[in-house]
Amino acid sequence: MNATRRRDLVIGIDSSTQSTKAIAFDAAGAVVASGSAPIPLASPAPSRYEQDAADWWSSLGAALRIIWETINPDRVAALAIANQRETTVCLDASGVPVRPALCWLDERARDELPLLAAALGATAIHRITGKPLDLTPSLGRIAWLRDHEPRTYERTAMFCDVQSYLVGRLTGTIGTSWASADPSGLFDVQARAWSEPILRELRLDASRLPPVVAPGAPLGEVSPAGAASTGLRAGTPVIAGAGDGQCAGLATNCVSPGRAYLNLGTAIVSGVWSPSYEWQRDWRTLLSASGEGYILETVQRSGAFLINWFTSTFGSADVSSGLFADLERGAAAVPIGADGLLVLPYFSGCMNPHWDPDARGCFIGLHASHGRYHFYRAILEGLTLESARAAAAVERCGIGIDEFVTIGGGAKSRLWVQMVADATNRPVLICETVEASALGAGMLAAFGAGWFTDTAAASRAMSGRTSRVEPDPRAVERYRALISVHGDVYAANAATFAALKRFTGETPARVATAGNAG
């Protein structure tokens, strides 16, 4: 291929928890080439999850090398990275990791949360960062390192998110975006800067954290060393990306009020754009990947994970067996409410609205007449009702939602998508885009390459087509009644969850709430 060919492609990279996806897009958002490579995840102890940052780098190189089998790297105008959020690696002064990275799934900081609440005030942390005090952000794990691995803490010259580490390897200079720094819980989302009060408590200064720029801004160029490792051309612009969730919002054109994205993935993540800073316990507030405004995001840690748990535990892990198709058909014949069977889907604790890591899953209303189709439907309904309540809470603050755009593996379930439409009484658009986070990164790369005047224009031009599912008015009324019943389940069982935690010998990880701490 002629090396002087016009640079007509951008690469969006999704460095997620389990794999790296590298996808080459054209200016219309069409996929021209793609590659994927796995990333190992270690669990050295219960509820502890770590990764070797070198695996992020080798996985990126492997994914890109697959792309070069189809396209010439001379065609690449720019690249950007969507990263797994809230995962932190500690680098020494030479840029070498001093320990395995602590992943967002890691829950070792349970004892640190009450200490942070006492030192800074849970309300103050929430107001500054947009996030209620919770195990997911990096904040608690960095405090844990300070308290439990002081030598590691002192040796760490830079605490990096995944994007900033990869950018450092690609360009030789560490840097990240607001929308990747923001999920850490150390970032002042209104000031667009690292929070001085939080850094003081952690005994950090901003020099030990990556410099930040707006999403879509240049971070550097691929160095000769980066080119040798990845096959990219030296000098290729590296553009600031964002967290994978915010990139998914950009990919689905959720950059103005009225449209919310709903990722029916391993976790269920939904977000709607807000022009103003709004913070409540019903959601967590993040900076938009568009560089303008905020995303009001709700998260269920157990999404499709819960469905996979059910099928592998009580059915078969072999999806080729036709199990899912059978469950879909059977559950569709079960009436709304699964003949009185309810599921509280907190199998990995609860983020919004209760922020209770001790919350657990429940099957309530069991009867001898219930079979596997009832269980399957009740699981889908439990996840759906949580999403509907979360959306209603966002709307109560004045941010209207006219429609949802679904992405993720769960969007393939017509039964589930119809449930979402009926329970929210909103149309649901099924997005044809499979790798939304990579596409969002590609949009930022396209803007950074000068293809579009702003990120919103890139989003409009490159977002894919959708199909539309309308709510069934008869089902809407039934779900409205079921939501009322389901909404009481957590409150009726919260004390039991804490008691079970004590019974198993663990200290409940409850922290002061935004309503009673300051």
C-alpha positions as CSV (number, residue, x, y, z in Angstrom):
1,M,0.0,0.0,0.0
2,N,1.2,3.5,-0.8
3,A,2.7,5.0,2.3
4,T,1.5,8.5,1.3
5,R,-2.1,7.4,1.4
6,R,-4.4,9.9,3.1
7,R,-4.8,9.3,6.9
8,D,-8.5,8.3,6.7
9,L,-8.9,6.2,9.9
10,V,-8.8,6.7,13.6
11,I,-8.2,4.0,16.2
12,G,-10.4,3.7,19.4
13,I,-8.8,1.6,22.1
14,D,-10.9,0.0,24.9
15,S,-8.6,-1.2,27.6
16,S,-11.2,-2.9,29.7
17,T,-10.9,-5.2,32.7
18,Q,-10.7,-8.5,30.7
19,S,-9.3,-7.5,27.3
20,T,-8.1,-4.8,25.0
21,K,-10.1,-4.0,21.9
22,A,-8.4,-1.9,19.2
23,I,-10.8,-0.8,16.4
24,A,-10.1,1.3,13.3
25,F,-13.0,3.5,12.3
26,D,-13.7,5.7,9.3
27,A,-15.3,9.1,9.5
28,A,-18.8,7.6,9.5
29,G,-18.1,5.3,12.4
30,A,-17.9,2.2,10.4
31,V,-15.5,-0.5,11.6
32,V,-12.6,-1.1,9.1
33,A,-10.5,-3.4,11.2
34,S,-10.4,-4.7,14.7
35,G,-8.3,-6.7,17.1
36,S,-8.7,-8.0,20.6
37,A,-6.4,-9.6,23.2
38,P,-7.0,-10.8,26.8
39,I,-5.8,-9.2,30.0
40,P,-5.3,-11.6,33.0
41,L,-7.0,-10.7,36.3
42,A,-5.6,-12.1,39.5
43,S,-7.4,-12.6,42.8
44,P,-4.7,-13.1,45.5
45,A,-7.3,-13.2,48.3
46,P,-11.1,-13.1,48.6
47,S,-12.5,-9.8,47.3
48,R,-9.0,-8.6,46.2
49,Y,-8.3,-8.1,42.5
50,E,-5.0,-7.1,40.8
51,Q,-3.4,-6.9,37.4
52,D,0.1,-6.6,36.1
53,A,0.2,-3.2,34.2
54,A,2.7,-4.8,31.8
55,D,-0.2,-7.0,30.7
56,W,-2.2,-3.9,29.7
57,W,0.7,-2.9,27.4
58,S,1.3,-6.3,25.9
59,S,-2.4,-6.7,25.3
60,L,-2.6,-3.4,23.5
61,G,0.3,-4.4,21.3
62,A,-1.3,-7.8,20.5
63,A,-4.6,-6.2,19.6
64,L,-3.0,-3.6,17.3
65,R,-0.9,-6.2,15.5
66,I,-4.1,-7.9,14.5
67,I,-5.3,-4.7,12.9
68,W,-2.1,-4.4,10.8
69,E,-3.1,-7.6,9.1
70,T,-5.9,-5.6,7.5
71,I,-4.8,-2.0,7.3
72,N,-1.6,0.0,6.9
73,P,-0.7,2.0,10.0
74,D,0.1,5.0,7.7
75,R,-3.7,5.4,7.4
76,V,-4.1,6.2,11.1
77,A,-4.7,9.9,11.8
78,A,-4.9,9.6,15.6
79,L,-5.8,7.3,18.4
80,A,-7.5,7.6,21.8
81,I,-8.0,5.3,24.8
82,A,-11.2,4.4,26.7
83,N,-10.0,2.8,30.0
84,Q,-11.4,0.6,32.7
85,R,-12.1,3.1,35.5
86,E,-11.0,3.3,39.1
87,T,-8.0,1.0,38.6
88,T,-4.6,2.3,39.8
89,V,-1.0,1.4,39.2
90,C,1.9,2.7,41.3
91,L,5.0,3.7,39.3
92,D,8.4,4.5,40.6
93,A,10.5,7.5,39.4
94,S,11.6,5.4,36.3
95,G,8.0,4.7,35.4
96,V,8.2,1.0,36.5
97,P,5.3,-0.5,38.5
98,V,6.3,-1.1,42.2
99,R,3.4,-3.5,42.8
100,P,0.5,-5.0,40.9
101,A,-2.3,-2.6,40.0
102,L,-5.3,-2.4,42.3
103,C,-8.5,-3.0,40.2
104,W,-11.9,-1.3,40.6
105,L,-13.3,-4.7,41.7
106,D,-11.0,-4.8,44.7
107,E,-12.7,-4.4,48.1
108,R,-9.7,-4.4,50.5
109,A,-10.4,-0.7,51.5
110,R,-13.5,-1.5,53.7
111,D,-11.9,-0.3,56.9
112,E,-10.5,2.9,55.2
113,L,-14.0,4.2,54.2
114,P,-15.1,5.1,57.8
115,L,-11.7,6.7,58.4
116,L,-12.0,8.9,55.3
117,A,-15.5,9.8,56.3
118,A,-14.3,10.8,59.8
119,A,-11.4,12.8,58.4
120,L,-13.0,14.6,55.5
121,G,-16.8,14.1,55.9
122,A,-18.7,11.9,53.6
123,T,-20.8,14.8,52.4
124,A,-17.7,16.8,51.6
125,I,-16.2,13.9,49.6
126,H,-19.4,13.5,47.7
127,R,-19.7,17.3,47.0
128,I,-16.1,17.5,45.7
129,T,-15.9,14.4,43.7
130,G,-19.5,13.8,42.7
131,K,-19.3,10.3,44.2
132,P,-20.7,9.0,47.4
133,L,-18.1,7.3,49.5
134,D,-17.9,3.8,48.1
135,L,-15.5,0.9,47.5
136,T,-15.4,1.4,43.8
137,P,-13.3,4.6,43.4
138,S,-9.5,4.5,43.8
139,L,-9.7,6.8,46.9
140,G,-10.2,4.0,49.4
141,R,-7.5,1.8,47.9
142,I,-4.9,4.6,47.8
143,A,-5.7,5.2,51.5
144,W,-5.2,1.5,52.1
145,L,-1.8,1.6,50.5
146,R,-0.9,4.6,52.7
147,D,-1.9,2.6,55.8
148,H,-0.8,-0.9,54.9
149,E,2.0,-0.7,52.5
150,P,3.8,2.5,53.5
151,R,7.1,1.6,51.8
152,T,5.3,1.1,48.5
153,Y,3.4,4.3,49.1
154,E,6.6,6.3,49.6
155,R,8.3,4.7,46.6
156,T,5.4,5.6,44.3
157,A,6.3,8.6,42.2
158,M,3.1,8.5,40.2
159,F,-0.4,7.0,40.9
160,C,-1.7,6.3,37.4
161,D,-5.0,5.3,35.8
162,V,-4.9,2.9,32.9
163,Q,-5.0,5.6,30.2
164,S,-2.2,7.6,31.7
165,Y,0.0,4.4,32.0
166,L,-0.6,3.4,28.4
167,V,-0.1,7.0,27.2
168,G,3.2,7.1,29.0
169,R,4.3,3.8,27.3
170,L,3.1,5.1,23.9
171,T,4.5,8.6,24.0
172,G,7.1,8.7,26.8
173,T,5.1,11.3,28.7
174,I,2.4,10.5,31.2
175,G,-1.0,12.3,30.9
176,T,-4.7,11.7,31.1
177,S,-8.0,13.4,30.7
178,W,-10.5,14.9,33.1
179,A,-12.9,12.1,32.3
180,S,-10.4,9.4,33.3
181,A,-9.1,11.1,36.4
182,D,-12.6,11.9,37.6
183,P,-13.7,8.3,38.5
184,S,-10.8,8.0,40.9
185,G,-12.5,9.9,43.7
186,L,-9.6,12.3,44.1
187,F,-10.7,14.8,41.5
188,D,-12.7,18.0,42.0
189,V,-15.2,17.7,39.1
190,Q,-16.2,21.3,39.1
191,A,-12.7,22.7,39.3
192,R,-11.4,20.1,36.7
193,A,-8.4,19.6,39.0
194,W,-7.1,17.2,41.7
195,S,-8.7,18.0,45.0
196,E,-6.4,19.7,47.4
197,P,-8.3,18.7,50.6
198,I,-8.4,15.0,49.5
199,L,-4.7,15.1,48.6
200,R,-3.8,16.6,51.9
201,E,-5.5,13.8,53.7
202,L,-3.7,11.2,51.6
203,R,-0.4,13.0,52.1
204,L,-0.1,13.5,48.4
205,D,0.7,16.4,46.1
206,A,-0.5,16.8,42.5
207,S,3.0,16.1,41.2
208,R,2.4,12.4,42.1
209,L,-0.7,12.3,39.9
210,P,-1.0,12.6,36.1
211,P,-1.4,16.0,34.4
212,V,-4.9,16.3,33.1
213,V,-6.4,17.8,29.9
214,A,-9.8,17.9,28.3
215,P,-11.1,14.8,26.5
216,G,-10.1,15.2,22.8
217,A,-7.0,17.3,23.6
218,P,-3.6,16.1,22.4
219,L,-1.5,14.2,24.9
220,G,1.5,13.6,22.7
221,E,2.8,11.5,19.8
222,V,3.8,7.9,19.5
223,S,7.5,7.7,20.2
224,P,9.9,5.5,18.3
225,A,9.9,3.1,21.3
226,G,6.1,3.0,21.3
227,A,6.0,2.4,17.6
228,A,8.5,-0.5,17.8
229,S,6.3,-2.2,20.4
230,T,2.9,-1.6,18.8
231,G,3.4,-1.2,15.0
232,L,2.0,2.3,15.1
233,R,3.8,4.9,13.1
234,A,6.1,7.2,15.2
235,G,4.5,10.6,15.3
236,T,0.9,9.4,15.3
237,P,-1.1,11.8,17.5
238,V,-2.4,10.4,20.8
239,I,-5.6,12.1,21.9
240,A,-7.0,12.2,25.4
241,G,-9.8,9.7,25.8
242,A,-12.0,9.0,28.8
243,G,-13.4,6.3,31.1
244,D,-15.0,3.5,29.3
245,G,-18.5,4.4,30.7
246,Q,-18.3,8.0,29.5
247,C,-17.0,6.9,26.1
248,A,-20.0,4.6,25.8
249,G,-22.2,7.7,26.4
250,L,-20.4,9.6,23.6
251,A,-20.7,6.6,21.2
252,T,-24.5,6.5,21.7
253,N,-24.8,10.3,21.1
254,C,-25.9,11.0,24.7
255,V,-24.3,14.5,24.7
256,S,-27.5,16.5,25.3
257,P,-30.6,16.2,27.5
258,G,-33.3,13.7,26.8
259,R,-31.3,10.6,25.8
260,A,-29.8,8.1,28.3
261,Y,-27.6,5.2,27.5
262,L,-28.1,1.8,29.2
263,N,-25.3,-0.7,29.1
264,L,-26.8,-4.1,29.8
265,G,-23.4,-5.7,30.3
266,T,-21.6,-7.6,33.1
267,A,-22.5,-4.6,35.2
268,I,-25.5,-2.4,34.3
269,V,-24.4,1.2,33.8
270,S,-26.8,4.0,32.7
271,G,-26.1,7.7,32.3
272,V,-27.8,10.9,31.1
273,W,-26.1,14.2,30.2
274,S,-26.6,17.2,32.4
275,P,-25.5,20.8,31.6
276,S,-25.1,21.6,35.3
277,Y,-23.5,19.9,38.3
278,E,-26.0,17.8,40.2
279,W,-25.1,15.6,43.1
280,Q,-27.3,13.2,45.0
281,R,-27.1,9.8,46.5
282,D,-29.3,8.4,43.7
283,W,-26.4,8.5,41.2
284,R,-22.8,9.4,40.9
285,T,-21.7,12.4,38.9
286,L,-18.9,12.2,36.3
287,L,-17.5,14.5,33.7
288,S,-18.8,13.9,30.2
289,A,-16.5,12.5,27.6
290,S,-17.7,15.3,25.3
291,G,-15.7,17.8,27.5
292,E,-18.9,19.7,28.2
293,G,-21.3,19.1,31.1
294,Y,-21.7,16.0,33.3
295,I,-23.0,12.5,33.2
296,L,-25.4,11.4,36.0
297,E,-24.5,7.7,36.2
298,T,-26.2,4.8,37.9
299,V,-24.5,1.4,38.4
300,Q,-25.6,-2.1,39.3
301,R,-22.5,-4.1,39.9
302,S,-24.4,-7.4,39.2
303,G,-25.9,-7.2,35.7
304,A,-25.5,-9.9,33.1
305,F,-23.1,-11.3,35.6
306,L,-26.1,-12.4,37.7
307,I,-27.7,-14.0,34.6
308,N,-24.5,-15.9,33.9
309,W,-24.3,-17.0,37.5
310,F,-27.8,-18.4,37.4
311,T,-27.3,-20.3,34.2
312,S,-23.9,-21.7,35.1
313,T,-25.0,-22.7,38.7
314,F,-28.4,-24.2,37.8
315,G,-28.2,-24.8,34.1
316,S,-25.3,-25.0,31.7
317,A,-22.4,-22.6,31.0
318,D,-22.5,-23.8,27.3
319,V,-24.5,-21.1,25.5
320,S,-24.4,-23.1,22.3
321,S,-26.7,-25.6,24.0
322,G,-29.7,-23.3,23.3
323,L,-30.2,-22.7,27.0
324,F,-30.6,-18.9,26.7
325,A,-33.1,-19.2,23.8
326,D,-35.1,-21.7,25.9
327,L,-35.1,-19.4,28.9
328,E,-36.1,-16.4,26.8
329,R,-39.1,-18.3,25.3
330,G,-40.2,-19.8,28.7
331,A,-39.8,-16.6,30.6
332,A,-41.8,-14.6,28.0
333,A,-44.8,-16.9,28.8
334,V,-44.5,-16.1,32.5
335,P,-46.7,-13.1,33.6
336,I,-45.2,-9.8,34.8
337,G,-44.1,-10.3,38.4
338,A,-43.1,-13.9,37.8
339,D,-46.1,-15.2,39.8
340,G,-45.0,-13.5,42.9
341,L,-41.3,-14.1,42.8
342,L,-39.0,-11.1,43.3
343,V,-35.3,-10.7,43.1
344,L,-33.1,-8.1,44.9
345,P,-30.1,-8.1,42.5
346,Y,-27.4,-7.0,45.0
347,F,-25.2,-10.0,44.5
348,S,-22.1,-7.8,44.6
349,G,-23.3,-5.2,47.0
350,C,-25.2,-2.1,46.1
351,M,-23.9,1.2,44.7
352,N,-26.8,3.7,44.1
353,P,-29.0,4.4,45.8
354,H,-28.1,2.7,49.1
355,W,-24.2,2.6,48.8
356,D,-24.1,-0.5,50.9
357,P,-21.3,-2.9,50.1
358,D,-22.9,-5.4,52.6
359,A,-26.1,-5.6,50.7
360,R,-26.8,-9.1,49.3
361,G,-29.1,-10.7,46.8
362,C,-32.5,-12.1,47.7
363,F,-35.1,-14.4,46.1
364,I,-38.4,-13.5,47.8
365,G,-41.8,-15.0,47.4
366,L,-40.6,-18.5,46.6
367,H,-43.4,-21.1,46.0
368,A,-43.3,-24.7,45.0
369,S,-44.9,-23.8,41.7
370,H,-42.0,-21.7,40.6
371,G,-39.7,-23.1,38.0
372,R,-36.5,-22.0,36.2
373,Y,-38.5,-19.7,33.8
374,H,-39.9,-17.9,36.9
375,F,-36.4,-17.5,38.3
376,Y,-35.0,-16.2,35.0
377,R,-37.8,-13.7,34.5
378,A,-37.6,-12.5,38.1
379,I,-33.8,-11.9,37.7
380,L,-34.4,-9.8,34.6
381,E,-37.2,-7.9,36.3
382,G,-35.2,-7.3,39.4
383,L,-32.4,-5.7,37.3
384,T,-34.9,-3.8,35.2
385,L,-36.9,-2.4,38.2
386,E,-33.6,-1.1,39.7
387,S,-32.8,0.7,36.5
388,A,-36.3,2.2,36.3
389,R,-36.2,3.5,39.8
390,A,-32.7,5.0,39.2
391,A,-34.0,6.7,36.0
392,A,-37.0,8.1,37.9
393,A,-34.7,9.6,40.6
394,V,-32.6,11.4,37.9
395,E,-35.8,12.8,36.4
396,R,-36.9,14.1,39.8
397,C,-33.9,16.5,39.7
398,G,-35.2,18.0,36.5
399,I,-33.2,16.0,33.9
400,G,-35.8,14.5,31.6
401,I,-35.3,11.2,29.8
402,D,-37.2,10.8,26.6
403,E,-35.6,7.6,25.4
404,F,-32.9,5.0,26.3
405,V,-30.2,3.7,24.0
406,T,-29.2,0.1,24.9
407,I,-25.8,-1.4,24.4
408,G,-24.0,-4.5,25.7
409,G,-24.7,-8.2,25.5
410,G,-28.1,-7.9,27.2
411,A,-29.4,-5.7,24.4
412,K,-29.6,-8.9,22.3
413,S,-32.5,-10.1,24.6
414,R,-35.7,-8.8,23.1
415,L,-37.5,-9.8,26.3
416,W,-35.2,-7.7,28.5
417,V,-35.3,-4.7,26.2
418,Q,-39.1,-4.8,26.2
419,M,-39.1,-5.0,30.0
420,V,-37.0,-1.8,30.1
421,A,-39.4,0.0,27.8
422,D,-42.4,-1.1,29.8
423,A,-40.9,-0.5,33.3
424,T,-39.6,3.0,32.4
425,N,-42.5,3.9,30.0
426,R,-39.9,5.1,27.5
427,P,-38.9,4.0,24.0
428,V,-35.7,2.0,23.9
429,L,-33.4,2.2,21.0
430,I,-31.2,-0.9,20.4
431,C,-27.8,0.4,19.1
432,E,-26.1,-1.5,16.4
433,T,-22.7,-0.5,17.8
434,V,-21.2,-3.5,19.6
435,E,-18.0,-1.9,21.0
436,A,-19.4,1.4,22.2
437,S,-16.4,2.3,24.5
438,A,-14.0,1.9,21.6
439,L,-16.2,3.9,19.3
440,G,-16.4,6.7,21.9
441,A,-12.6,6.8,22.0
442,G,-12.6,6.8,18.2
443,M,-14.8,9.8,18.2
444,L,-12.4,11.7,20.5
445,A,-9.5,10.7,18.2
446,A,-11.5,12.0,15.2
447,F,-12.1,15.3,16.9
448,G,-8.5,15.5,18.0
449,A,-7.4,14.8,14.4
450,G,-9.4,17.8,13.2
451,W,-12.1,15.9,11.4
452,F,-14.9,17.6,13.4
453,T,-15.5,21.0,14.9
454,D,-16.4,19.5,18.3
455,T,-16.9,16.2,20.0
456,A,-20.7,16.5,19.7
457,A,-20.4,16.7,15.9
458,A,-18.2,13.6,16.0
459,S,-20.8,11.8,18.1
460,R,-23.6,12.7,15.7
461,A,-21.6,11.7,12.6
462,M,-20.1,8.4,13.9
463,S,-22.9,6.9,16.1
464,G,-24.5,3.9,14.5
465,R,-28.1,3.2,13.5
466,T,-30.7,1.9,16.0
467,S,-33.9,-0.1,16.1
468,R,-36.8,1.1,18.3
469,V,-38.9,-0.8,20.9
470,E,-42.0,1.0,22.2
471,P,-43.5,0.4,25.7
472,D,-46.7,-1.7,25.9
473,P,-49.3,0.5,27.7
474,R,-50.9,-2.6,29.4
475,A,-47.5,-3.7,30.8
476,V,-46.6,-0.2,31.9
477,E,-49.4,-0.2,34.6
478,R,-48.4,-3.7,35.9
479,Y,-44.8,-2.7,36.2
480,R,-45.7,0.5,38.0
481,A,-47.4,-1.5,40.7
482,L,-44.5,-4.0,40.8
483,I,-42.0,-1.3,41.2
484,S,-43.8,-0.1,44.4
485,V,-43.6,-3.6,45.9
486,H,-40.0,-4.2,44.9
487,G,-38.9,-0.9,46.3
488,D,-39.5,-2.0,49.8
489,V,-37.3,-5.1,49.7
490,Y,-34.0,-3.6,50.5
491,A,-35.3,-1.6,53.6
492,A,-36.9,-4.7,54.9
493,N,-33.7,-6.7,54.8
494,A,-30.8,-4.2,55.4
495,A,-30.5,-5.1,59.1
496,T,-30.3,-8.8,58.1
497,F,-27.5,-8.1,55.7
498,A,-25.4,-6.4,58.4
499,A,-26.2,-9.3,60.8
500,L,-25.1,-11.9,58.3
501,K,-21.9,-10.0,57.8
502,R,-21.2,-10.0,61.6
503,F,-22.2,-13.7,61.7
504,T,-19.6,-14.6,59.1
505,G,-16.9,-12.7,61.1
506,E,-16.6,-9.6,59.0
507,T,-17.2,-6.1,60.2
508,P,-20.0,-4.4,58.3
509,A,-18.6,-1.7,56.0
510,R,-21.3,0.9,56.6
511,V,-20.1,4.6,56.5
512,A,-21.7,7.8,57.4
513,T,-24.2,8.9,54.8
514,A,-24.5,12.2,53.0
515,G,-27.4,13.0,55.3
516,N,-25.6,12.7,58.6
517,A,-22.0,13.5,58.1
518,G,-20.3,16.6,57.1
